[in-house]
């Protein structure tokens, strides 16, 4: 820890080694070692203060600026010094170090290395030396280094041993003290400050602003200063004064700075001088009012708010803070402060003036701006004025109503002015019904018809008998027409595979409107079935063939247009049922016994089994099989419809001609109808040739008929099953319930 003696100007440094003082011994290295071994133990211990480092001589007086002088860094009572370092501080305006020269003290112990360092701009210099590996340390006293100084200016300077260090061979620090030196110049010392300045005031002086210079920090070491000579660096005439304070005005800006020089002369008969230079930056400081807008400025009634807009521009070199104020007839309205406005930028400030209670007349609106810093370079542009005229007459108050309040497109709207004038009468009306700034009517009551729905701005401007005007504006909404859409379906009950017609109309009539037809099964979501377009009579139509049975709901909607609202129809229910099931019954002449010379005659009775209604649009086909399933007559189409639901067929040839042999035959009739399933029926008959005895033949026929009846039943049943197995597709498509009603 370093400490300083108060009276002796000394510093103390810690150490852990104490050895007696001894003058350097010169000679052969080996002899020195022997003598060291013999005498060192006998040398008495040094003072507890350790070694002393001083400036020799401790005080220098007399050199003038430009002269050089040298001082020694001297050590006494050194004990085994192997390395050292000394750091110096000095007044950079008075002294500069030009050179360090190593002294011979440390060289007495062997080879050394020397390290000088000079930094005059900061007033600092240092030097150090260390012995090499064979260096054995030095005892006693001697010169560590010689410092060469040059005098740079007048005044005094401390030669301050700012810090010093001593080490032994083991790199242990050695206890020691240090004493500073002092330079007392004969030349005076010059220095000045100025205001305003960035250091003292926070801002630079401006062109045409008075700057005060103070040389109070100047002095003469051995007397007094007799004269102060100022060179302003701006081309003006230098000035001499015996006073330390002087004012100067720079008329032009210089952001690089004017170099101001102060030369002081002392009272010595030799007239010694000292000099000091410093740059002084001079800026342009100019905030100006460039615009003043008063709205409104004329024909203002004395009960409205007047808006005052002030534009301020910074023409200065740097950002400026400013205050802007607004007045009417020198009465303050308000003041606004702005912290910073960049160079070359504009800013607007707004003030409101309530004219309530003002008498009629002309008022002067004034705006004024001042910089927060002193020294505005141009005071001619800091103020702006504008007149404000207030009249005594009161303007009219515009207002109006309309009917109906919510009109429809195409409906006549009546507008009625309800305007008043406090001090006279309203003499003119100007209506703008659609916000296009075009006058549509000029009467007190006016009518207007809107052809398109929407919201419109309606304005009424009235003028009274004093020529004063007022305007009232309202929004009016023109509504669209309501509309409706109808829907019907025919028929509403159909069989699967059949079609129905969906149609309807839009009211009011719309040609070419798109209609969306929706459908759903009960319990399901709605979906779009189709779209249709209205014809010239506003009708739409769509034919629909359902693909599945069930109960459906359908409705229709349209989106409206620019003048008509959208609409949705009611819901129509449609029932789609399964296909019709046909019923058939066959009858024939000579049902049980036919002879060879007759023709086969059959009648097919066809009806709807659900409604029992006869069916006249069926296709009837006949096939004839024998008992063994052999096809004798194939796919004969019956085209003769004798009455509703009755189809009759007669073979073109007799049985003999058909070459039907004796035996039992089955007639298979198939009936189908569009949209219905197919059904069939079977009729049995017997063919027998004629005998000679009619009576005998009669009994024979009765016997044969009885026998054939039993046989026919069993054969028919067997053949029926066999034929049924041969017609699986017919049976799959046929509904044939167990309780099928025959005629």
Number of C-alpha atoms within 10 A of each C-alpha: 6 11 13 14 12 8 6 10 14 19 22 21 21 17 17 8 14 19 21 19 23 18 15 18 16 10 9 8 12 9 12 15 12 10 11 13 11 11 10 14 11 10 12 11 14 16 12 11 15 24 27 19 27 21 22 18 13 15 14 18 12 12 17 22 22 10 12 16 14 17 19 22 24 21 22 20 22 29 27 24 26 28 26 20 18 21 16 19 20 23 21 18 22 25 26 24 24 16 15 21 17 22 18 13 21 30 20 21 24 16 14 19 13 17 13 16 14 17 14 17 10 13 17 19 23 21 22 20 22 23 24 16 11 11 19 21 23 27 25 19 21 22 20 24 24 19 19 16 18 19 23 19 26 31 27 26 19 17 21 19 23 17 16 21 20 26 21 20 19 7 11 15 19 26 22 25 25 29 23 22 20 17 21 19 24 24 32 31 27 27 20 18 16 20 18 21 17 13 11 11 12 11 16 24 29 28 23 20 20 17 22 16 18 17 19 13 11 24 22 25 18 16 13 14 26 17 18 24 16 19 17 20 16 17 8 9 10 13 13 15 13 13 13 15 15 17 11 13 16 22 15 14 20 17 14 11 15 18 15 17 20 23 20 30 25 25 16 17 6 9 14 19 26 27 22 19 14 15 13 22 20 25 26 25 28 26 31 27 24 18 17 22 16 20 14 15 18 13 17 23 20 21 13 13 15 18 16 23 17 24 19 24 21 26 20 22 18 17 17 21 16 20 16 23 19 28 20 17 13 12 11 13 18 13 15 13 15 14 10 13 19 16 17 13 12 17 14 13 17 15 17 15 17 13 15 11 9 14 13 15 12 14 18 14 24 22 27 19 26 21 20 16 17 15 22 23 20 16 13 11 13 20 19 19 19 16 16 20 16 21 17 13 17 19 26 26 20 22 19 17 13 16 12 12 12 13 21 23 21 17 15 14 20 16 21 17 19 12 22 16 21 12 13 14 15 23 14 15 22 18 26 19 26 18 14 11 11 11 16 15 16 15 14 19 16 17 15 15 15 18 13 15 19 15 12 17 14 19 22 25 22 28 22 23 15 16 13 18 20 16 17 15 17 13 13 17 15 23 20 20 18 14 17 19 22 19 21 20 20 13 13 16 16 19 18 20 17 17 17 17 14 21 19 19 22 25 13 13 17 20 15 15 19 16 24 17 23 17 21 17 16 12 8 9 8 14 12 13 15 14 16 17 17 20 15 11 12 18 22 23 20 16 13 14 14 18 11 13 16 14 16 20 16 23 25 28 21 20 14 20 13 13 18 20 15 16 17 19 19 14 16 16 17 21 16 21 16 15 18 20 22 26 27 24 17 20 13 17 15 16 14 17 18 21 17 18 13 15 19 20 15 21 21 23 20 26 22 16 19 10 9 12 14 19 16 16 13 22 15 23 18 20 17 20 19 20 17 12 15 10 14 15 16 12 14 14 14 20 13 13 16 11 11 14 18 19 21 19 21 15 14 11 13 16 19 16 12 15 11 17 15 15 14 23 26 22 18 21 25 20 22 19 18 13 14 21 20 24 22 21 16 17 18 21 20 21 19 16 12 13 12 7 10 11 10 11 14 12 12 14 18 12 12 14 16 12 11 20 14 11 13 22 12 12 17 20 12 14 20 18 11 13 15 13 12 12 10 11 11 16 16 10 13 17 19 16 9 6 6 10 10 8 8
